[in-house]
């Protein structure tokens, strides 16, 4: 994964959309790299009124995302353009290094940036990630395996679906959710109901991080 820090603003001229089990996805590029990814929320995407205009990088991104949702891809090989503060970039770099099915806590991310007690800053940086899924911020959990929030798509149900897809056990809205991945690529996100199984909290690593300091956007 190659990361650069150039960015574009204004109405996108390079844009592709795709259907997915968690709703429609919109991927935007600058002609050389991916700059943002949005997941449908309440039936809408940020640039729904803009016609699609692909390029080789966006076409690769759509192909790789389709492979990911079909269960045939575990990592992305795409050039990315991430624009943010030095702290945000440091957090996103750590997240981008996570493997499929691997998780990290907010506290561990803080330690990795040298700011072990910067809970809200870490949560804010995770929530501000402009390229979710490809930069897999859904793999960031509280120290007890709890989802504290998610800024993409329909929030916690969307993050829970992605975690289940990768076989990651977690706690969503107070419910312990099995990490058993689905074999059905047509398994669509249901924001009202999603499969749960009983687990024990002992299955999750416990650290010294106070997840309440993270907030609800990560």
Secondary structure, 3 states (H helix, E strand, C coil): CEEECCCCCCCCCEEEEECCCCCCEEEEECCCCEEEEEECECCECCCCCCCCECCHHHHHHHHHHHHHHCCCCCCCCCEEECCCCHHHHHHHHHHHCCCCCCCEEHHHHHHHHCCCCCHHHHHHHHHCCCECCCCCHHHEECCCCECCCCCCCCCHHHHHHHHHHCCCCEEECCEEECCCCCCCCCCCCCCCCCCCCCCCHHHCCCCCCCHHHCCCCC
